[in-house]
Amino acid sequence: MIPPASAAGAFRLRKVLAAACGVVMILGLALIGFFNENAALLVEGLTARAWQLIILAVMVLLGAVMVLLWRCPACGLFMGLMRTPRQCPRCRIELL
């Protein structure tokens, strides 16, 4: 069992990293829209459609990382859609 103090610290770090992934995903949506409006744009030798696919792949990868991060550091339970859980529903360790 992880000590409560280190579990809270680990969860705070996971929360920050998951939020950063979410911000990058939102920026990715904006970039996909940019490349959609500028379909004839050629950047680094790649077409706009190729850039859209690359950005989409990165967004899917970041979504998977977010799911892996959003777990209890003590028991590994996925936290679901809870934004800021105070404690884990399974092991009841304090997270905040």
C-alpha positions as CSV (number, residue, x, y, z in Angstrom):
1,M,0.0,0.0,0.0
2,I,1.3,3.5,-0.9
3,P,1.5,6.0,2.0
4,P,-1.3,8.6,1.7
5,A,1.1,11.5,1.4
6,S,2.9,10.0,-1.6
7,A,-0.4,8.8,-3.2
8,A,-1.7,12.4,-3.0
9,G,1.4,13.8,-4.6
10,A,1.4,11.1,-7.3
11,F,-2.2,11.8,-8.1
12,R,-1.6,15.6,-8.3
13,L,1.2,14.9,-10.9
14,R,-1.1,12.6,-12.8
15,K,-3.8,15.2,-12.8
16,V,-1.5,17.9,-14.2
17,L,-0.2,15.6,-16.9
18,A,-3.7,14.5,-17.9
19,A,-4.8,18.2,-18.1
20,A,-1.8,19.0,-20.2
21,C,-2.8,16.2,-22.6
22,G,-6.3,17.6,-22.8
23,V,-4.9,21.1,-23.7
24,V,-2.8,19.6,-26.4
25,M,-5.8,17.7,-27.8
26,I,-7.8,20.9,-27.9
27,L,-5.0,22.6,-29.8
28,G,-4.9,19.6,-32.1
29,L,-8.6,20.2,-33.0
30,A,-7.7,23.8,-33.9
31,L,-4.9,22.6,-36.1
32,I,-7.1,20.1,-37.8
33,G,-9.5,22.9,-38.6
34,F,-6.7,25.1,-39.8
35,F,-5.5,22.5,-42.2
36,N,-9.1,21.9,-43.3
37,E,-9.4,25.5,-44.3
38,N,-6.1,25.6,-46.0
39,A,-6.3,22.3,-48.0
40,A,-3.8,23.4,-50.6
41,L,-1.1,24.2,-48.0
42,L,2.1,22.2,-48.2
43,V,4.2,22.2,-45.0
44,E,7.5,20.3,-44.9
45,G,6.5,18.4,-48.1
46,L,3.3,17.0,-46.6
47,T,-0.2,17.9,-47.7
48,A,-2.9,19.3,-45.4
49,R,-4.6,15.8,-45.3
50,A,-1.4,14.1,-44.2
51,W,-1.0,16.7,-41.4
52,Q,-4.6,16.1,-40.3
53,L,-4.0,12.4,-40.1
54,I,-0.8,12.9,-38.1
55,I,-2.5,15.3,-35.7
56,L,-5.4,12.8,-35.3
57,A,-3.0,10.0,-34.5
58,V,-1.3,12.1,-31.9
59,M,-4.7,13.0,-30.4
60,V,-5.7,9.3,-30.2
61,L,-2.3,8.6,-28.5
62,L,-2.8,11.4,-26.0
63,G,-6.3,10.1,-25.2
64,A,-4.9,6.7,-24.4
65,V,-2.3,8.4,-22.2
66,M,-5.0,10.3,-20.4
67,V,-6.9,7.1,-19.7
68,L,-3.7,5.5,-18.3
69,L,-2.9,8.4,-16.1
70,W,-6.4,8.9,-14.7
71,R,-6.0,6.0,-12.2
72,C,-5.6,5.7,-8.5
73,P,-1.9,5.5,-7.7
74,A,-2.6,3.0,-4.9
75,C,-4.9,0.4,-6.4
76,G,-5.0,1.4,-10.1
77,L,-8.7,1.9,-10.4
78,F,-9.8,4.1,-13.3
79,M,-11.4,7.2,-11.9
80,G,-13.9,7.6,-14.7
81,L,-15.4,11.0,-15.4
82,M,-14.8,12.4,-11.9
83,R,-13.0,15.7,-12.3
84,T,-11.4,16.1,-8.9
85,P,-12.0,13.0,-6.7
86,R,-11.2,13.5,-3.1
87,Q,-10.6,9.7,-2.5
88,C,-10.5,6.5,-4.4
89,P,-13.9,4.7,-4.5
90,R,-12.2,1.3,-4.1
91,C,-9.3,1.7,-1.6
92,R,-10.6,5.0,0.0
93,I,-7.1,6.5,0.0
94,E,-7.2,10.3,0.2
95,L,-6.1,11.9,-3.2
96,L,-6.3,15.6,-2.4
